[in-house]
Amino acid sequence: MKHVPLATHGIYHETGDSVPVRRTCRDRLEHWHVPHALERFDTSLGVTTVLSAGTSTGRPPVVLLPGADLNAATSLATVGALRGQHRVLVPDIPGEPGLSSSRRPHRYRHLLPVYGHWLDELLPQLCGEPVILVGHSLGAGIALASTPSDRVAKLVLINPAGIVTMRRTRELIWLRTQWRINPTLERSEQLLSYLMSPRFIPDMSLVSWYSMVADHCFPGRPPHRLPARTVHRWSGTPVVVATGEHDRLVPPQALRPRARSLLGVDVHTLPRVGHLALREAPAAVAELITPAPNNQKEAV
């Protein structure tokens, strides 16, 4: 993968705006009942903080890349669902609200290539053995933009950016605009209701998190889809692609043709799930990563 020149900018409105965001992340982790650790790694995008939980079980470790506006502290349900089967490592993506650097790639069209280079730097520091690389939304696009190697035993893409252009309807643009201008709890819940399945009621911790993000940060834009040749490089790696039945940003019918042609795989449709599968269906995500014996589910 060709590396592009690095130009970054901070994501916080004011210098002090990072304080409540980082405090909230630390509070959630400190009150989490599961034994875990935080470690920092140096990268070209600044310090990357990584959550680790679980112990080695003979299976490959899982490196989980959360989607935009999310991080390790907002993905604990999925980490909890995986930690009995794997050691789980969750980097807070630089340039997203969390405990890592606030440096976000400045050039929109270079967003995923720069993040792919960041992941190429990070993976060798995280683990000395092959991993299962799991990406959700933006995290999936970052995984696809990184360089395929024998460091990745399996690639799991959930509600993935990068394969197709994420859909931005007029309703979504309006909801995001209202949310950014006046990030009340009500407007955050309205945005989350659009992103999630109709059956799912977002919990107050997620609603308040989204309000905090809009109040203190400049939310990023959905990334461009990656060139076909970039995605196709991963066709030699075992790949799983899944999206929610009710995902309005990456619907199954839009994702399926390109996943088949570029990666040679069908798309798993997660029933009664929208775009935030890590919050809506952690057990289903864990099942995609490590299917139960004699319970291999067919892609829809």
DRENPALO-664423 format. One record per residue (C-alpha): residue in one letter; x, y, z. Coordinates in Angstrom, 2 decimals. Example, Ala and Ser with C-alpha at 12.3 -4.5 7.8 and 13.67 -1.06 7.14 Angstrom:
<drenses>
(drense 'a'; (12.30; -4.50; 7.80));
(drense 's'; (13.67; -1.06; 7.14));
</drenses>
This chain:
<drenses>
(drense 'm'; (0.00; 0.00; 0.00));
(drense 'k'; (1.33; 3.41; -0.98));
(drense 'h'; (1.61; 5.73; 2.00));
(drense 'v'; (0.29; 9.25; 1.53));
(drense 'p'; (1.69; 12.41; 3.14));
(drense 'l'; (0.40; 12.90; 6.67));
(drense 'a'; (-1.62; 16.00; 7.44));
(drense 't'; (-3.71; 15.94; 10.61));
(drense 'h'; (-5.92; 18.16; 12.72));
(drense 'g'; (-7.38; 17.85; 16.21));
(drense 'i'; (-10.97; 16.75; 16.72));
(drense 'y'; (-11.87; 18.81; 19.79));
(drense 'h'; (-13.56; 22.21; 19.64));
(drense 'e'; (-11.33; 23.58; 22.39));
(drense 't'; (-8.26; 22.20; 24.16));
(drense 'g'; (-10.21; 21.49; 27.34));
(drense 'd'; (-12.92; 19.56; 25.48));
(drense 's'; (-10.82; 16.41; 25.59));
(drense 'v'; (-11.09; 16.29; 29.40));
(drense 'p'; (-14.75; 15.20; 29.81));
(drense 'v'; (-14.44; 12.73; 26.94));
(drense 'r'; (-11.36; 11.04; 28.38));
(drense 'r'; (-12.80; 11.15; 31.90));
(drense 't'; (-15.96; 9.40; 30.74));
(drense 'c'; (-13.93; 6.66; 29.03));
(drense 'r'; (-11.78; 6.10; 32.11));
(drense 'd'; (-14.81; 6.05; 34.41));
(drense 'r'; (-16.52; 3.41; 32.30));
(drense 'l'; (-13.41; 1.25; 32.22));
(drense 'e'; (-12.76; 1.66; 35.95));
(drense 'h'; (-16.31; 0.50; 36.72));
(drense 'w'; (-16.13; -2.45; 34.33));
(drense 'h'; (-16.09; -5.66; 36.37));
(drense 'v'; (-13.90; -7.56; 33.88));
(drense 'p'; (-10.12; -7.67; 34.53));
(drense 'h'; (-8.37; -5.63; 31.86));
(drense 'a'; (-5.38; -3.42; 31.14));
(drense 'l'; (-4.59; -0.31; 29.12));
(drense 'e'; (-1.35; 0.13; 27.20));
(drense 'r'; (-0.02; 2.94; 25.02));
(drense 'f'; (1.82; 2.61; 21.72));
(drense 'd'; (3.58; 5.23; 19.61));
(drense 't'; (2.45; 5.63; 15.98));
(drense 's'; (2.65; 8.25; 13.23));
(drense 'l'; (-0.82; 9.46; 14.34));
(drense 'g'; (0.39; 9.91; 17.91));
(drense 'v'; (-0.17; 7.78; 20.98));
(drense 't'; (-2.64; 4.91; 20.55));
(drense 't'; (-4.24; 3.52; 23.71));
(drense 'v'; (-5.23; -0.15; 23.57));
(drense 'l'; (-7.55; -2.05; 25.90));
(drense 's'; (-6.74; -5.71; 26.49));
(drense 'a'; (-8.99; -8.27; 28.17));
(drense 'g'; (-9.21; -12.04; 28.33));
(drense 't'; (-6.39; -14.54; 28.30));
(drense 's'; (-4.79; -16.75; 25.71));
(drense 't'; (-6.94; -19.82; 24.99));
(drense 'g'; (-5.02; -21.34; 22.09));
(drense 'r'; (-7.15; -19.39; 19.64));
(drense 'p'; (-5.78; -16.33; 17.82));
(drense 'p'; (-6.11; -13.02; 19.65));
(drense 'v'; (-8.81; -10.67; 18.37));
(drense 'v'; (-7.94; -7.10; 17.42));
(drense 'l'; (-11.19; -5.13; 17.33));
(drense 'l'; (-11.41; -1.75; 15.56));
(drense 'p'; (-14.57; 0.15; 16.59));
(drense 'g'; (-16.50; 2.41; 14.24));
(drense 'a'; (-16.61; 6.21; 14.10));
(drense 'd'; (-17.53; 8.02; 17.34));
(drense 'l'; (-16.96; 4.77; 19.26));
(drense 'n'; (-14.01; 3.26; 21.14));
(drense 'a'; (-13.03; 0.51; 23.58));
(drense 'a'; (-15.07; 1.99; 26.44));
(drense 't'; (-18.25; 1.98; 24.32));
(drense 's'; (-17.65; -1.57; 23.01));
(drense 'l'; (-17.41; -3.48; 26.29));
(drense 'a'; (-20.41; -5.74; 25.62));
(drense 't'; (-18.72; -7.19; 22.54));
(drense 'v'; (-15.37; -7.49; 24.34));
(drense 'g'; (-17.17; -9.32; 27.12));
(drense 'a'; (-18.78; -11.71; 24.63));
(drense 'l'; (-15.36; -12.55; 23.15));
(drense 'r'; (-13.03; -12.64; 26.13));
(drense 'g'; (-13.89; -16.20; 27.17));
(drense 'q'; (-12.69; -17.50; 23.79));
(drense 'h'; (-9.89; -15.06; 22.94));
(drense 'r'; (-7.54; -12.45; 24.23));
(drense 'v'; (-9.13; -9.22; 22.94));
(drense 'l'; (-7.26; -6.05; 22.02));
(drense 'v'; (-9.23; -2.86; 21.26));
(drense 'p'; (-7.34; 0.22; 20.06));
(drense 'd'; (-8.98; 3.60; 20.43));
(drense 'i'; (-8.59; 4.95; 16.90));
(drense 'p'; (-6.62; 8.23; 16.81));
(drense 'g'; (-8.79; 11.10; 15.64));
(drense 'e'; (-11.90; 9.56; 17.20));
(drense 'p'; (-13.16; 10.42; 20.70));
(drense 'g'; (-11.40; 8.25; 23.24));
(drense 'l'; (-8.07; 7.77; 25.00));
(drense 's'; (-5.78; 7.94; 21.95));
(drense 's'; (-4.33; 10.94; 20.17));
(drense 's'; (-6.82; 13.46; 18.80));
(drense 'r'; (-4.97; 13.66; 15.46));
(drense 'r'; (-7.31; 12.87; 12.56));
(drense 'p'; (-6.13; 12.66; 8.93));
(drense 'h'; (-7.01; 16.02; 7.41));
(drense 'r'; (-7.56; 15.10; 3.77));
(drense 'y'; (-10.89; 13.34; 3.39));
(drense 'r'; (-9.88; 11.26; 0.37));
(drense 'h'; (-6.74; 10.08; 2.20));
(drense 'l'; (-8.57; 9.11; 5.39));
(drense 'l'; (-8.54; 5.32; 4.99));
(drense 'p'; (-5.03; 5.07; 3.43));
(drense 'v'; (-3.52; 7.04; 6.33));
(drense 'y'; (-5.38; 4.90; 8.86));
(drense 'g'; (-4.29; 1.76; 6.99));
(drense 'h'; (-0.68; 2.82; 7.44));
(drense 'w'; (-1.38; 3.46; 11.13));
(drense 'l'; (-2.68; -0.09; 11.52));
(drense 'd'; (0.35; -1.47; 9.69));
(drense 'e'; (2.50; 0.25; 12.34));
(drense 'l'; (0.36; -0.86; 15.26));
(drense 'l'; (-0.24; -4.57; 14.61));
(drense 'p'; (3.41; -5.69; 15.00));
(drense 'q'; (3.54; -3.87; 18.34));
(drense 'l'; (0.36; -5.50; 19.64));
(drense 'c'; (1.04; -9.14; 19.14));
(drense 'g'; (3.72; -11.56; 17.97));
(drense 'e'; (1.26; -14.09; 16.57));
(drense 'p'; (-1.42; -14.02; 13.85));
(drense 'v'; (-4.64; -12.30; 14.90));
(drense 'i'; (-8.27; -12.21; 13.92));
(drense 'l'; (-8.75; -8.64; 12.72));
(drense 'v'; (-12.29; -7.38; 13.30));
(drense 'g'; (-13.44; -4.03; 11.98));
(drense 'h'; (-16.76; -2.31; 12.55));
(drense 's'; (-17.92; 0.45; 10.16));
(drense 'l'; (-14.96; 2.87; 9.93));
(drense 'g'; (-12.82; 0.21; 11.61));
(drense 'a'; (-13.63; -2.21; 8.78));
(drense 'g'; (-12.52; 0.34; 6.20));
(drense 'i'; (-9.27; 0.83; 8.11));
(drense 'a'; (-8.69; -2.93; 8.19));
(drense 'l'; (-9.24; -3.17; 4.42));
(drense 'a'; (-6.87; -0.23; 3.81));
(drense 's'; (-4.07; -1.91; 5.78));
(drense 't'; (-1.63; -4.31; 4.15));
(drense 'p'; (-2.61; -8.02; 4.02));
(drense 's'; (0.04; -10.17; 5.67));
(drense 'd'; (0.50; -13.37; 7.60));
(drense 'r'; (-0.12; -11.32; 10.75));
(drense 'v'; (-3.87; -11.56; 9.98));
(drense 'a'; (-5.28; -15.09; 10.17));
(drense 'k'; (-8.85; -13.98; 9.52));
(drense 'l'; (-10.60; -10.73; 8.64));
(drense 'v'; (-14.10; -10.02; 9.96));
(drense 'l'; (-15.91; -6.94; 8.60));
(drense 'i'; (-19.07; -5.76; 10.38));
(drense 'n'; (-21.32; -3.01; 8.92));
(drense 'p'; (-18.25; -2.23; 6.82));
(drense 'a'; (-17.15; 1.06; 5.35));
(drense 'g'; (-14.75; 0.84; 2.43));
(drense 'i'; (-16.41; -1.86; 0.32));
(drense 'v'; (-19.28; 0.34; -0.85));
(drense 't'; (-20.14; 4.00; -0.41));
(drense 'm'; (-22.06; 4.46; 2.81));
(drense 'r'; (-25.56; 5.79; 2.15));
(drense 'r'; (-26.27; 9.34; 3.28));
(drense 't'; (-29.96; 10.01; 2.93));
(drense 'r'; (-31.56; 13.42; 3.38));
(drense 'e'; (-32.99; 12.19; 6.67));
(drense 'l'; (-29.56; 11.17; 7.96));
(drense 'i'; (-27.98; 14.48; 6.89));
(drense 'w'; (-30.77; 16.41; 8.65));
(drense 'l'; (-30.50; 14.33; 11.83));
(drense 'r'; (-26.72; 14.69; 11.96));
(drense 't'; (-26.93; 18.44; 11.33));
(drense 'q'; (-29.46; 18.95; 14.14));
(drense 'w'; (-27.40; 16.72; 16.42));
(drense 'r'; (-24.21; 18.71; 15.79));
(drense 'i'; (-25.87; 22.12; 16.16));
(drense 'n'; (-27.69; 21.34; 19.38));
(drense 'p'; (-26.65; 17.95; 20.81));
(drense 't'; (-29.49; 17.39; 23.25));
(drense 'l'; (-30.25; 13.92; 24.55));
(drense 'e'; (-33.41; 13.91; 22.43));
(drense 'r'; (-31.53; 14.64; 19.21));
(drense 's'; (-28.86; 12.07; 20.01));
(drense 'e'; (-31.57; 9.47; 20.56));
(drense 'q'; (-33.20; 10.42; 17.25));
(drense 'l'; (-29.91; 9.92; 15.42));
(drense 'l'; (-29.27; 6.61; 17.16));
(drense 's'; (-32.80; 5.43; 16.33));
(drense 'y'; (-31.96; 6.01; 12.66));
(drense 'l'; (-28.68; 4.10; 12.93));
(drense 'm'; (-30.10; 1.17; 14.88));
(drense 's'; (-32.83; -1.33; 14.12));
(drense 'p'; (-36.45; -0.35; 14.81));
(drense 'r'; (-36.68; -2.79; 17.71));
(drense 'f'; (-33.62; -1.46; 19.54));
(drense 'i'; (-33.96; 1.27; 22.15));
(drense 'p'; (-30.55; 2.88; 22.76));
(drense 'd'; (-29.47; 2.84; 26.39));
(drense 'm'; (-28.88; 6.13; 28.19));
(drense 's'; (-25.12; 5.60; 28.39));
(drense 'l'; (-24.94; 5.51; 24.58));
(drense 'v'; (-27.32; 8.46; 24.18));
(drense 's'; (-25.32; 10.58; 26.60));
(drense 'w'; (-22.07; 9.53; 24.89));
(drense 'y'; (-23.32; 10.72; 21.51));
(drense 's'; (-24.42; 14.02; 23.05));
(drense 'm'; (-20.97; 14.45; 24.56));
(drense 'v'; (-19.25; 13.68; 21.27));
(drense 'a'; (-21.22; 16.31; 19.36));
(drense 'd'; (-20.84; 18.84; 22.19));
(drense 'h'; (-17.04; 18.58; 22.37));
(drense 'c'; (-15.83; 17.12; 19.05));
(drense 'f'; (-15.94; 17.66; 15.33));
(drense 'p'; (-17.52; 14.37; 14.16));
(drense 'g'; (-15.88; 12.90; 11.08));
(drense 'r'; (-17.51; 12.23; 7.73));
(drense 'p'; (-18.14; 8.76; 6.30));
(drense 'p'; (-15.06; 7.66; 4.33));
(drense 'h'; (-14.96; 7.10; 0.59));
(drense 'r'; (-15.18; 3.53; -0.62));
(drense 'l'; (-11.81; 1.98; -1.35));
(drense 'p'; (-10.58; 1.18; -4.87));
(drense 'a'; (-11.49; -2.32; -6.04));
(drense 'r'; (-7.83; -3.36; -6.17));
(drense 't'; (-7.34; -2.39; -2.50));
(drense 'v'; (-10.27; -4.51; -1.33));
(drense 'h'; (-9.39; -7.41; -3.65));
(drense 'r'; (-5.96; -7.81; -1.99));
(drense 'w'; (-7.74; -9.49; 0.93));
(drense 's'; (-9.34; -12.21; -1.22));
(drense 'g'; (-6.51; -14.60; -0.28));
(drense 't'; (-7.30; -14.24; 3.45));
(drense 'p'; (-10.26; -15.94; 5.16));
(drense 'v'; (-12.85; -13.15; 5.24));
(drense 'v'; (-16.27; -12.79; 6.87));
(drense 'v'; (-18.54; -9.89; 5.85));
(drense 'a'; (-21.72; -9.08; 7.76));
(drense 't'; (-24.18; -6.26; 8.06));
(drense 'g'; (-27.48; -5.64; 9.77));
(drense 'e'; (-30.84; -6.45; 8.27));
(drense 'h'; (-31.87; -2.86; 9.06));
(drense 'd'; (-28.52; -1.16; 8.33));
(drense 'r'; (-29.47; 1.96; 6.36));
(drense 'l'; (-25.86; 2.99; 5.77));
(drense 'v'; (-24.56; -0.35; 4.48));
(drense 'p'; (-27.63; -2.43; 3.56));
(drense 'p'; (-27.13; -6.08; 2.62));
(drense 'q'; (-28.43; -5.68; -0.92));
(drense 'a'; (-25.94; -2.89; -1.66));
(drense 'l'; (-23.01; -4.71; -0.04));
(drense 'r'; (-23.52; -8.17; -1.51));
(drense 'p'; (-22.42; -7.71; -5.18));
(drense 'r'; (-19.08; -6.06; -4.36));
(drense 'a'; (-18.32; -8.46; -1.48));
(drense 'r'; (-18.85; -11.37; -3.85));
(drense 's'; (-16.86; -9.94; -6.75));
(drense 'l'; (-13.93; -8.51; -4.78));
(drense 'l'; (-13.63; -10.85; -1.79));
(drense 'g'; (-15.36; -13.99; -3.04));
(drense 'v'; (-17.69; -14.20; -0.06));
(drense 'd'; (-21.39; -13.83; 0.63));
(drense 'v'; (-22.74; -11.39; 3.16));
(drense 'h'; (-24.10; -12.56; 6.50));
(drense 't'; (-27.27; -10.65; 7.32));
(drense 'l'; (-27.71; -10.10; 11.05));
(drense 'p'; (-31.46; -10.25; 11.75));
(drense 'r'; (-33.09; -7.37; 13.65));
(drense 'v'; (-29.81; -5.41; 13.68));
(drense 'g'; (-28.98; -1.97; 12.30));
(drense 'h'; (-25.62; -0.23; 11.79));
(drense 'l'; (-24.28; -0.44; 15.36));
(drense 'a'; (-23.91; -4.20; 15.64));
(drense 'l'; (-21.28; -3.96; 18.40));
(drense 'r'; (-23.96; -2.44; 20.64));
(drense 'e'; (-27.06; -4.15; 19.26));
(drense 'a'; (-25.88; -7.75; 18.91));
(drense 'p'; (-22.56; -8.51; 20.67));
(drense 'a'; (-23.33; -12.25; 20.87));
(drense 'a'; (-24.04; -12.39; 17.13));
(drense 'v'; (-20.77; -10.59; 16.41));
(drense 'a'; (-18.90; -13.06; 18.63));
(drense 'e'; (-20.55; -15.94; 16.75));
(drense 'l'; (-19.24; -14.57; 13.43));
(drense 'i'; (-15.73; -14.43; 14.82));
(drense 't'; (-15.77; -17.86; 16.46));
(drense 'p'; (-18.73; -19.97; 15.27));
(drense 'a'; (-19.96; -22.55; 17.75));
(drense 'p'; (-19.10; -26.16; 16.81));
(drense 'n'; (-21.77; -27.82; 14.63));
(drense 'n'; (-23.56; -24.49; 14.39));
(drense 'q'; (-22.04; -22.90; 11.32));
(drense 'k'; (-24.59; -20.40; 10.00));
(drense 'e'; (-24.97; -19.89; 6.31));
(drense 'a'; (-24.69; -16.44; 4.78));
(drense 'v'; (-28.00; -15.04; 3.64));
</drenses>
